[in-house]
């Protein structure tokens, strides 16, 4: 990061604080007391998809976890810890997996190029392609195939959230959270609800259901 960019970030923070205090003098006092988000957002690390900004929500309203291509891998302790904390401590009511069209990780998983360490992440996305290869290969237009692949990746990650014992235990004890799949369109700023809204065990294959 060059010095000008670094300085601009610090100055931007001060400007934001000044403007926020003008609009709401109690904002930071309220924010400091506690966070009570009702939503956990599992999104892509892409810098163009800031959860609060694109949903017009304030700090403290959404608990956020982001990684390359919004994947939920059952050996990823960072993601699992966030999920556990959000559900059992913050008691969120909704978990949203949000991908975005034009996702670099998803598009990279469509090819065979070697990228280094990121290849390990791409393997999980390639598994999604393998599961839906007939549908994807039938889409001749590569751009449209990529968009559909983004959607299918979100759907599979929603299912991965549901496969965790953390979520299933909360379903059993508290009848929450509701799990949703969204895709954000960088081209027009709109969110597409994929209508993948899972609320209990009935939408999960029996082999994945824990006897809790």
trRosetta pair geometry for C-beta under 8 A, 3 or more apart (Angstrom, degrees):
i j d omega theta_ij theta_ji phi_ij phi_ji
1 5 5.1 -121 -170 85 90 123
1 6 5.1 107 131 -62 119 94
2 5 5.0 91 60 10 78 103
2 6 7.0 -145 97 -6 38 92
3 6 5.5 -57 -145 39 33 114
3 7 6.0 33 158 -20 69 107
4 7 5.9 -55 -145 38 27 109
4 8 6.3 32 154 -24 62 107
5 8 5.6 -54 -149 32 30 114
5 9 6.8 33 153 -23 62 101
6 9 6.0 -55 -160 27 31 111
6 10 7.1 24 150 -12 63 104
7 10 5.9 -57 -154 37 37 109
7 11 6.2 33 152 -15 70 109
8 11 5.7 -57 -144 43 32 111
8 12 6.0 40 153 -27 66 107
9 12 5.5 -51 -146 33 29 116
9 13 6.6 35 153 -23 61 100
10 13 5.7 -49 -155 28 33 113
10 14 6.9 29 150 -15 63 102
11 14 5.8 -54 -153 36 36 110
11 15 6.4 37 150 -19 67 106
12 15 5.6 -54 -147 37 33 112
12 16 6.3 35 153 -21 66 105
13 16 5.7 -56 -150 35 30 112
13 17 6.4 31 153 -19 65 105
14 17 5.7 -52 -148 35 33 112
14 18 6.3 33 154 -19 65 106
15 18 5.8 -55 -148 37 30 111
15 19 6.3 26 156 -15 65 109
16 19 5.9 -58 -145 40 29 108
16 20 6.0 28 157 -20 65 111
17 20 5.8 -57 -143 38 27 110
17 21 6.3 26 159 -18 63 108
17 28 7.9 22 -142 -60 89 136
18 21 6.0 -58 -149 36 26 109
18 22 6.6 28 153 -21 61 106
19 22 5.7 -55 -153 32 33 114
19 23 6.4 21 155 -12 66 109
20 23 5.9 -62 -148 41 31 105
20 24 6.4 -43 176 49 68 88
20 27 5.2 -103 164 67 105 160
20 28 7.4 93 121 -44 128 94
21 24 7.4 -90 -130 71 20 48
21 25 5.8 45 -167 -109 69 55
21 27 7.0 -125 -89 33 45 115
21 28 7.5 -20 -85 -6 86 115
23 27 7.4 43 83 -42 88 137
24 27 4.0 91 100 -51 112 103
26 29 5.2 -66 -162 48 64 115
26 30 5.5 64 141 -26 89 106
27 30 6.1 -66 -155 37 24 107
27 31 6.2 20 155 -18 65 112
28 31 5.3 -51 -138 39 36 114
28 32 6.1 43 158 -28 66 104
29 32 5.9 -53 -148 30 26 113
29 33 7.1 37 153 -34 58 100
30 33 6.1 -50 -161 13 33 115
31 35 8.0 20 -162 -82 63 78
31 59 6.0 21 -127 101 129 116
31 60 5.7 -141 -128 -48 81 135
35 60 4.8 -145 -128 -139 82 80
35 63 7.3 111 144 -80 133 95
35 90 7.1 -33 106 -121 97 115
36 60 7.0 27 37 170 58 99
36 90 7.3 166 -137 -159 38 85
37 40 7.4 111 116 -68 126 52
37 60 6.4 -163 -64 163 85 45
37 61 5.6 100 -117 165 84 21
37 62 5.4 126 -145 -104 132 12
37 63 4.4 178 66 -27 152 86
37 86 7.8 -48 83 -142 116 93
37 90 6.0 1 55 177 85 135
37 92 6.1 -11 108 -99 87 102
38 61 7.4 -24 24 -169 82 68
38 92 5.8 117 179 -145 29 68
38 93 4.8 -14 -174 24 92 104
38 94 6.4 44 137 21 83 94
39 61 7.1 21 34 147 107 71
39 62 4.9 -31 81 -119 109 77
39 63 6.9 -179 94 28 53 74
39 92 5.9 120 -99 -158 7 119
39 93 7.3 -40 -73 57 55 74
39 94 4.8 -19 -111 73 78 102
39 95 7.5 151 -162 -95 61 27
39 96 6.1 2 -170 1 111 111
40 62 7.7 130 -116 -169 17 70
40 63 4.9 -33 -106 76 67 104
40 64 7.8 168 -161 -83 55 25
40 65 7.0 10 -178 6 97 103
40 82 7.2 139 -155 147 124 96
40 83 7.0 104 164 -115 163 56
40 86 4.0 51 -82 -179 131 158
40 87 7.5 -46 -23 -53 146 72
40 90 7.7 128 -67 78 99 137
40 92 4.8 145 -25 75 91 173
40 94 7.2 -166 31 99 66 54
40 95 4.6 -14 66 -114 106 76
40 96 7.1 174 87 25 54 66
40 177 7.4 55 22 141 110 178
41 51 4.5 99 124 -128 168 148
41 62 5.0 24 -15 176 123 118
41 63 6.9 168 18 80 75 47
41 64 4.8 -17 66 -109 107 72
41 65 7.1 175 88 32 58 60
41 96 5.3 -15 -113 67 63 102
41 98 6.3 -19 -162 12 93 120
42 65 5.1 -12 -110 72 70 101
42 66 7.6 162 -163 -87 43 41
42 70 5.7 113 134 -158 82 92
42 72 6.4 18 170 -69 158 105
42 79 7.3 56 -131 -147 121 105
42 82 8.0 134 -94 106 93 133
42 95 6.8 23 -6 180 109 94
42 96 7.0 -175 28 91 70 49
42 97 4.8 -24 72 -106 108 68
42 98 7.2 153 77 21 53 68
42 157 7.1 -151 112 151 132 126
42 161 7.2 -170 13 -80 155 128
43 49 5.9 -153 169 125 130 123
43 51 5.9 -171 -6 -71 153 105
43 64 6.8 -33 24 -155 110 96
43 65 7.5 147 26 83 63 51
43 66 5.0 -26 77 -105 80 89
43 70 5.3 -49 -160 -95 24 115
43 97 7.7 161 -78 -161 48 43
43 98 4.6 -15 -101 68 94 98
43 99 7.6 176 -144 -81 64 29
43 100 8.0 44 -165 -25 98 103
44 49 5.6 59 63 54 97 148
44 66 6.3 16 113 -157 17 95
44 67 7.4 -68 -135 77 39 39
44 68 6.9 22 -150 -153 79 25
44 69 5.8 19 -113 -92 102 16
44 70 4.6 -66 -60 -35 67 93
44 98 7.5 -102 0 102 80 74
44 99 6.1 72 -36 -135 115 54
44 100 5.8 -100 26 16 139 104
44 103 5.8 -137 -105 -127 159 113
44 105 7.1 -165 -137 21 114 125
45 66 4.5 127 -86 144 61 107
45 67 5.6 -7 -38 -154 108 12
45 68 5.7 -34 21 -69 118 49
46 49 4.9 59 80 12 102 108
46 100 6.3 -99 51 46 149 139
46 103 6.8 -119 -41 -125 141 73
46 104 7.1 144 -91 12 111 101
47 50 7.8 3 -177 -52 47 88
48 100 7.5 -178 90 140 101 167
48 186 5.8 29 134 -120 138 117
49 54 6.6 -32 -155 -12 58 148
49 98 7.3 -177 173 121 129 115
49 100 5.1 -135 -82 -42 140 148
49 184 5.5 139 -128 67 111 153
49 186 7.7 -78 -70 -82 91 93
50 53 4.2 49 88 19 114 114
50 54 6.3 145 74 -11 62 91
51 54 6.7 -73 -145 42 20 96
51 55 6.2 -11 170 9 61 119
51 57 7.6 -33 134 50 81 119
51 62 5.2 -136 135 113 129 151
51 64 5.1 -167 18 -103 151 125
51 98 7.3 136 -107 48 92 149
52 55 6.5 -81 -146 52 22 93
52 56 8.0 77 167 -98 57 2
52 57 5.0 -108 -142 72 69 82
52 58 6.9 28 -156 -157 119 5
52 59 6.6 -1 -117 -74 157 52
52 61 7.2 115 -118 55 94 104
52 62 6.1 -165 -79 37 75 123
53 56 7.5 20 -177 -72 29 41
54 184 6.1 12 164 -132 161 136
54 189 6.9 -160 -136 -165 95 78
54 191 6.9 117 147 -55 114 109
55 62 7.0 92 61 -46 146 148
55 191 7.6 26 -87 -33 81 149
57 61 4.1 -125 173 80 118 142
57 62 5.6 92 95 -18 149 111
58 61 5.3 96 60 -15 67 119
63 82 7.5 170 147 -175 110 96
63 85 8.0 -151 180 104 148 100
63 86 5.0 176 96 -112 149 108
63 90 5.9 101 -47 101 153 176
63 92 6.4 -110 29 -70 127 136
65 78 7.6 154 -152 138 118 90
65 79 6.0 118 162 -123 147 67
65 82 4.2 107 -76 134 135 166
65 83 7.7 -50 -4 -51 159 68
66 70 7.4 -49 -141 -90 60 73
67 70 6.7 136 61 -93 75 26
67 71 6.2 -75 92 43 121 78
67 76 7.7 -44 -59 -168 171 153
67 78 7.8 123 -72 95 128 127
67 79 6.9 -56 -14 -73 142 113
67 121 7.7 -153 152 -136 111 137
68 71 7.1 -4 85 8 67 108
68 105 4.4 138 167 -83 92 145
68 118 6.6 -127 175 -142 176 104
68 121 5.2 57 77 149 128 159
69 99 7.1 8 -166 -125 58 105
69 103 5.6 103 -111 161 76 133
69 104 7.9 -117 -66 73 91 59
69 105 3.2 -115 -48 94 112 138
69 106 5.3 142 -128 -48 117 75
69 109 7.4 59 -108 -19 165 130
69 121 6.9 144 34 152 118 115
69 125 5.6 -29 141 -78 160 136
69 153 6.5 -69 175 165 106 148
70 97 5.8 127 161 -170 123 86
70 98 6.5 -146 -115 74 157 45
70 99 5.0 -138 41 -85 140 73
70 103 7.9 -81 12 -130 99 149
70 153 7.5 112 73 131 96 110
70 154 6.9 13 97 -102 134 75
70 157 6.0 105 127 139 88 177
71 76 7.7 125 107 -22 95 157
71 79 8.0 -86 100 -78 65 161
71 105 8.0 -113 -28 139 110 148
71 121 6.5 174 23 -165 150 92
71 124 5.3 86 -158 105 147 138
71 125 6.6 -100 -83 -63 126 86
71 153 7.7 -65 -89 180 79 106
71 157 5.9 -136 -134 -104 39 121
71 160 7.8 9 -177 59 64 164
72 76 7.4 -138 -162 45 39 131
72 79 5.9 -179 -131 161 64 147
72 97 7.0 -78 -27 -104 122 130
72 157 4.7 121 11 -160 100 85
72 160 3.9 161 87 103 111 125
72 161 5.3 -72 -158 -61 175 71
73 76 4.2 90 69 -18 95 113
73 79 6.7 110 44 37 68 147
73 124 5.6 -81 -89 -106 112 158
73 160 7.4 -27 -78 -177 26 147
74 80 7.3 70 -150 -73 44 123
74 160 6.8 -135 -50 -166 90 101
74 163 7.0 -64 -80 101 128 120
74 164 7.0 -177 -116 -90 94 85
76 79 4.2 37 108 21 118 113
76 80 6.3 149 88 -15 64 90
77 80 5.5 -58 -137 45 35 110
77 81 5.8 41 161 -26 69 106
78 81 6.0 -56 -147 33 23 110
78 82 6.6 23 154 -16 60 106
79 82 5.8 -56 -152 36 31 111
79 83 6.4 32 152 -20 65 107
80 83 5.5 -53 -148 36 33 114
80 84 6.2 36 153 -21 66 105
80 164 6.9 176 -126 -131 91 137
80 166 7.2 157 -163 -13 80 142
81 84 5.7 -52 -146 36 31 112
81 85 6.2 28 156 -16 65 108
82 85 5.9 -58 -145 39 28 108
82 86 6.1 28 157 -21 65 110
83 86 5.9 -57 -144 36 26 110
83 87 6.2 11 164 -8 63 113
83 95 7.4 27 -130 -120 90 141
83 161 7.1 -171 -123 -140 136 87
83 164 6.4 28 132 100 154 171
83 166 5.4 119 126 89 108 154
83 167 7.3 -54 175 -51 122 91
84 87 6.4 -68 -145 43 23 100
84 88 5.8 -19 176 17 64 119
84 89 7.9 53 131 -4 66 98
84 166 5.1 -112 -92 -121 71 144
85 88 6.9 -70 -123 53 18 85
85 89 4.9 -28 -163 30 62 124
85 90 6.5 52 142 -5 71 101
86 89 7.4 -11 -55 52 8 84
86 90 5.1 -38 -146 47 43 124
86 92 4.8 -15 166 1 94 129
86 95 7.3 105 116 -95 141 99
87 90 7.5 22 -17 57 12 82
87 91 7.1 42 -179 -108 33 31
87 92 6.2 -67 -89 41 47 89
87 95 7.8 -23 -73 -60 101 121
87 166 5.7 132 50 159 149 105
87 167 6.8 -139 -96 -92 160 56
87 170 5.0 -93 178 -65 125 154
87 176 7.9 177 -147 115 89 90
87 177 6.2 -114 -113 -15 96 116
88 91 7.3 6 -169 -72 10 62
88 166 7.2 -96 -31 -157 111 100
88 170 7.2 -127 -71 -81 73 112
91 174 7.7 -131 -145 -171 95 163
91 176 7.7 58 -175 94 73 141
92 95 6.7 97 110 -67 131 71
92 176 7.8 -165 102 152 50 120
92 177 5.6 6 105 -93 83 141
93 176 5.3 -70 -134 -153 59 135
93 177 5.5 144 172 -128 23 88
93 178 6.7 12 151 16 72 92
94 177 5.5 174 -90 -177 15 112
94 178 5.1 -24 -110 64 75 90
94 179 7.7 157 -162 -88 60 26
94 180 6.4 1 -170 2 106 116
95 161 5.7 -175 120 -180 144 150
95 167 7.5 -71 8 -107 153 120
95 177 5.0 103 -14 104 90 140
95 178 7.4 -173 27 86 67 42
95 179 5.0 -15 67 -111 102 72
95 180 7.1 170 87 25 51 71
96 179 8.0 166 -83 -160 32 48
96 180 4.8 -20 -110 70 74 104
96 181 7.7 162 -158 -87 63 19
96 182 5.8 5 -173 7 109 117
97 154 5.4 160 117 -158 109 79
97 157 4.7 170 -162 104 154 113
97 158 5.0 -139 27 -72 136 73
97 161 6.5 -152 -48 -25 121 136
97 179 7.5 22 -7 -176 100 91
97 180 7.2 -171 27 91 67 53
97 181 5.3 -16 67 -110 99 68
97 182 7.2 169 86 30 49 69
98 154 7.3 7 -135 -127 17 124
98 181 7.9 158 -84 -163 42 43
98 182 4.4 -15 -109 74 83 104
98 183 7.1 163 -160 -93 63 24
98 184 5.9 46 174 -24 109 104
98 191 7.3 -47 -137 -137 119 114
99 103 5.9 -54 -175 -50 98 147
99 106 7.2 59 -165 -43 131 143
99 150 5.1 180 132 -180 135 89
99 151 7.4 -159 65 -87 135 31
99 153 5.9 102 -86 86 158 107
99 154 4.3 -121 1 -69 120 108
99 157 7.7 131 -50 28 110 141
99 182 7.5 178 30 94 59 55
99 183 5.1 -20 73 -112 86 78
99 184 7.3 -158 101 22 38 76
100 103 5.5 128 70 -66 72 93
100 150 7.0 -79 90 -166 24 137
100 183 6.3 144 -103 -168 29 69
100 184 4.2 -30 -104 66 94 92
100 185 7.3 178 -155 -75 77 19
100 186 6.0 72 172 -41 119 94
101 146 7.7 94 -159 120 77 94
101 147 5.2 2 -129 -120 109 86
101 150 5.5 179 -101 55 50 169
101 183 6.3 71 -41 166 79 115
101 184 7.4 -132 11 91 74 49
101 185 5.3 18 20 -117 126 62
101 186 6.2 -131 71 13 86 87
101 187 7.2 -36 81 -2 132 102
102 107 7.2 -13 -163 -36 37 133
102 146 7.6 57 -89 136 37 127
102 150 7.8 7 11 -73 31 150
102 186 5.5 -58 39 23 136 134
103 106 4.1 62 84 16 114 110
103 107 6.4 167 85 -11 58 87
103 150 5.4 137 14 -114 117 110
103 153 7.7 -109 64 63 153 153
104 107 5.9 -60 -142 42 29 107
104 108 6.0 32 158 -23 66 108
105 108 5.7 -54 -145 34 27 112
105 109 6.5 29 154 -22 62 105
105 118 7.6 -128 -119 -177 92 118
105 121 6.7 -57 -151 122 124 121
105 122 6.7 -151 -168 -93 80 79
105 125 6.3 164 145 -43 94 161
106 109 5.7 -55 -153 31 32 113
106 110 7.2 40 147 -28 61 97
106 125 5.9 -146 -111 -166 57 141
106 146 7.0 120 118 -165 107 81
106 149 5.6 154 171 118 114 107
106 150 5.1 106 119 -90 172 71
106 153 5.5 -117 -110 -15 119 160
107 110 5.6 -43 -162 16 40 117
107 111 7.7 20 150 -6 62 102
107 146 5.4 17 -101 -141 90 124
107 149 7.9 128 -83 81 49 136
108 111 6.3 -69 -163 39 40 100
108 113 6.9 -85 -156 60 85 107
108 115 6.5 11 -173 -40 140 146
108 118 7.5 0 120 130 157 127
108 122 5.8 -87 110 -110 105 130
109 122 4.6 -174 -92 -160 86 89
109 125 3.7 -98 -89 103 166 120
109 126 4.9 -147 -168 -62 101 70
109 128 7.7 45 135 49 150 103
109 129 6.4 -176 137 -25 106 129
109 149 7.7 -174 80 164 108 135
110 129 6.8 157 -103 -99 59 146
110 145 7.5 112 -132 120 142 111
110 146 6.5 -69 -40 -100 157 85
110 149 6.4 -58 -75 -105 112 178
114 119 6.4 -18 -147 -75 63 134
115 118 4.5 -42 107 63 125 113
115 119 5.6 163 51 -55 83 79
115 122 7.1 107 32 -20 128 142
116 119 6.5 175 76 -10 22 97
117 120 6.2 -36 178 12 56 110
118 121 5.4 -49 -165 36 59 111
118 122 6.1 61 140 -24 79 103
119 122 5.3 -55 -145 38 37 115
119 123 6.6 53 153 -36 65 93
120 123 5.9 -38 -158 12 32 116
121 124 6.2 -53 -171 27 43 109
121 125 7.1 32 141 -9 70 105
122 125 5.4 -58 -154 41 46 110
122 126 6.0 53 147 -26 75 103
123 126 5.4 -50 -144 34 33 115
123 127 6.8 45 151 -28 61 96
124 127 5.6 -42 -158 20 34 117
124 128 7.5 39 143 -19 58 95
125 128 5.5 -42 -164 24 45 115
125 129 7.0 47 140 -17 66 98
125 153 5.9 -1 -138 -121 91 125
126 129 5.3 -46 -155 32 44 116
126 130 6.5 49 146 -22 68 100
127 130 5.5 -48 -149 33 36 115
127 131 6.5 38 151 -21 64 103
128 131 5.7 -54 -152 33 33 112
128 132 6.5 -10 161 16 66 110
128 149 7.4 113 113 -165 116 80
128 152 5.8 147 168 123 112 100
128 153 5.0 86 134 -100 171 68
128 156 4.8 -148 -113 18 108 161
129 132 6.6 -84 -148 57 26 83
129 133 6.0 59 154 -82 68 80
129 136 6.2 -56 -149 31 77 167
129 149 6.5 3 -93 -135 89 115
130 133 5.7 -10 -141 -39 29 114
131 152 7.9 -179 82 167 104 123
131 156 7.0 124 58 -96 152 135
132 135 4.9 -43 178 43 90 114
132 136 5.5 88 118 -23 90 105
132 149 7.9 170 84 -114 129 66
132 152 5.0 -91 25 -161 168 154
133 136 5.7 -64 -140 45 33 107
133 137 5.6 29 166 -19 72 111
134 137 6.3 -54 -137 38 22 105
134 138 6.5 26 157 -24 57 111
135 138 5.9 -63 -157 30 27 114
135 139 7.3 24 151 -21 62 102
135 148 7.2 -134 135 151 107 138
135 152 7.6 150 85 -80 135 145
136 139 6.0 -55 -160 25 39 108
136 145 5.6 86 -166 -158 80 100
136 148 6.4 -177 -107 97 77 120
136 149 6.0 56 -119 -78 127 93
136 152 7.5 -85 -66 10 111 158
139 144 5.4 -135 180 104 123 101
139 145 4.1 161 96 -85 121 83
139 148 5.9 163 -37 22 166 147
140 145 7.8 -158 69 -46 11 116
141 144 4.1 56 87 19 113 111
141 145 6.4 177 89 -16 55 85
142 145 5.4 -53 -144 36 33 116
142 146 6.4 38 155 -23 65 102
143 146 5.8 -54 -155 32 30 112
143 147 6.7 29 149 -18 63 103
144 147 5.5 -49 -149 34 37 113
144 148 6.4 34 154 -16 66 104
145 148 5.9 -56 -149 39 31 108
145 149 6.2 37 150 -24 65 106
146 149 5.5 -51 -145 33 32 115
146 150 6.6 39 152 -23 63 99
147 150 5.7 -48 -156 27 33 115
147 151 6.9 31 148 -16 63 103
148 151 5.5 -53 -154 35 39 113
148 152 6.3 35 151 -17 70 105
149 152 5.7 -54 -143 40 33 109
149 153 6.2 39 154 -25 65 104
150 153 5.8 -54 -150 32 27 114
150 154 6.8 29 152 -18 61 103
150 183 6.0 97 129 -132 111 129
151 154 5.8 -55 -156 33 33 111
151 155 6.5 33 150 -19 66 105
151 183 5.7 -56 -93 -49 74 148
151 194 5.9 151 -156 -109 97 129
152 155 5.5 -50 -148 35 37 115
152 156 6.4 34 155 -17 67 104
153 156 5.9 -56 -149 38 30 108
153 157 6.4 28 154 -17 65 108
154 157 5.8 -60 -148 38 31 109
154 158 6.4 38 152 -24 65 102
154 181 4.5 124 143 -164 107 108
154 182 7.0 -130 -167 60 148 29
154 183 5.9 -127 -23 -69 158 90
154 194 6.2 155 100 -14 130 156
154 196 7.5 158 122 38 96 144
155 158 5.7 -50 -154 29 31 115
155 159 6.8 30 150 -15 62 103
155 181 5.5 38 -87 -140 51 171
155 194 6.3 -127 -73 142 91 152
155 196 5.3 179 -120 -77 81 163
156 159 5.5 -52 -153 36 37 113
156 160 6.4 43 147 -24 66 102
157 160 5.2 -45 -147 32 39 118
157 161 6.7 49 150 -23 64 95
157 181 7.6 131 68 -112 87 105
158 161 5.7 -48 -157 27 34 113
158 162 6.7 29 148 -14 63 106
158 179 5.4 136 -163 147 90 113
158 180 7.1 -97 -121 117 126 13
158 181 4.4 -71 -51 -64 140 109
158 196 5.1 124 74 126 170 130
158 198 6.5 138 158 8 110 123
159 162 5.5 -57 -151 39 37 112
159 163 6.4 44 150 -29 67 103
159 198 7.8 109 -94 -29 55 161
159 204 7.4 144 -148 -116 82 84
160 163 5.5 -48 -148 26 34 117
160 164 7.6 48 153 -34 58 91
161 164 6.3 -48 -172 7 37 113
161 167 6.0 95 153 -52 74 155
161 179 5.3 167 96 -135 131 136
162 167 5.7 -111 -126 105 36 150
162 168 7.5 81 180 -62 59 85
162 179 5.7 -126 -65 25 95 166
162 198 5.4 -35 -83 114 140 152
162 203 7.3 -79 -154 92 163 100
162 204 5.3 -156 142 -87 126 123
162 208 7.4 64 114 132 90 138
163 167 7.9 60 49 48 25 126
163 204 7.1 164 -82 -148 61 127
163 208 4.7 -77 -121 -166 89 125
164 167 4.9 89 69 9 94 98
164 168 6.9 -170 94 -2 49 89
165 168 5.6 -61 -141 46 36 109
165 169 5.8 41 159 -26 71 107
165 210 5.2 39 -111 -19 88 165
165 212 7.1 142 -157 -81 91 122
166 169 6.1 -56 -148 33 22 109
166 170 6.7 18 154 -14 59 109
167 170 5.8 -60 -152 38 32 110
167 171 6.4 37 151 -24 67 103
167 177 7.0 -75 -136 42 89 88
167 179 7.1 21 -152 -59 143 128
168 171 5.4 -46 -148 31 35 116
168 172 6.5 35 153 -19 64 104
168 201 6.9 64 -135 -85 97 95
168 204 8.0 -82 -94 45 109 169
168 209 6.9 155 -134 -145 142 60
168 210 5.2 129 100 36 155 107
168 212 6.1 161 125 -19 104 140
169 172 5.7 -55 -152 35 32 112
169 173 6.2 7 159 -1 67 114
169 210 7.7 -25 -56 77 77 135
169 212 5.3 -166 -99 -149 72 158
170 173 6.1 -66 -135 49 29 96
170 174 5.2 -37 -171 41 70 111
170 176 5.9 -66 153 86 108 62
170 177 6.4 7 121 -7 142 70
171 174 7.5 -62 -94 58 9 67
171 175 6.5 40 -159 -115 49 31
171 176 7.3 -158 -95 55 47 18
171 199 7.7 136 -126 157 109 49
171 200 5.4 140 -165 -124 127 62
171 201 6.5 146 126 -40 151 81
172 212 5.2 -152 -7 85 166 128
175 199 8.0 17 -178 170 74 97
175 200 7.6 -22 -140 -86 71 107
178 197 6.2 -2 177 -171 108 91
178 198 7.3 158 -164 78 59 43
178 199 5.0 -17 -114 -99 83 85
179 196 7.8 -46 116 127 87 86
179 197 7.2 158 80 -154 53 41
179 198 4.5 -15 60 60 106 95
179 199 7.5 -165 22 -72 73 39
180 193 7.1 -48 -175 -143 116 93
180 196 6.8 127 -157 83 43 70
180 197 5.3 1 -101 -104 78 75
181 193 7.8 109 85 -164 59 53
181 194 4.3 -41 101 50 105 127
181 196 3.8 16 23 57 123 120
181 197 7.9 -129 18 -62 75 49
182 191 5.2 -8 -174 -175 124 108
182 192 6.6 148 -162 75 67 49
182 193 5.8 -35 -105 -102 83 51
182 194 6.5 -160 -94 -2 26 89
183 191 7.2 152 78 -159 38 60
183 192 4.7 -15 62 58 90 104
183 194 6.4 77 -9 -52 98 106
184 189 7.9 -26 -172 -160 92 30
184 190 7.7 175 -150 96 56 34
184 191 5.3 -31 -98 -102 69 73
184 192 7.7 -169 -79 17 21 75
185 188 5.2 6 108 43 122 85
185 189 6.9 -32 82 24 81 15
185 190 5.2 5 42 60 115 75
185 191 7.5 -164 9 -85 79 24
185 192 6.5 71 -32 -20 105 105
186 189 7.7 27 -154 -70 24 44
198 203 4.5 -140 -129 81 97 145
198 204 7.2 81 -165 -52 136 89
199 203 7.4 87 34 5 56 130
200 203 6.9 108 69 10 56 91
201 204 5.4 -75 -157 41 51 111
201 209 5.3 60 -152 -118 116 123
204 208 5.2 -103 169 80 109 117
204 209 5.8 131 103 -68 117 88
205 208 5.3 79 70 10 81 104
205 209 7.7 -146 100 -21 41 90
206 209 5.6 -53 -153 17 41 117
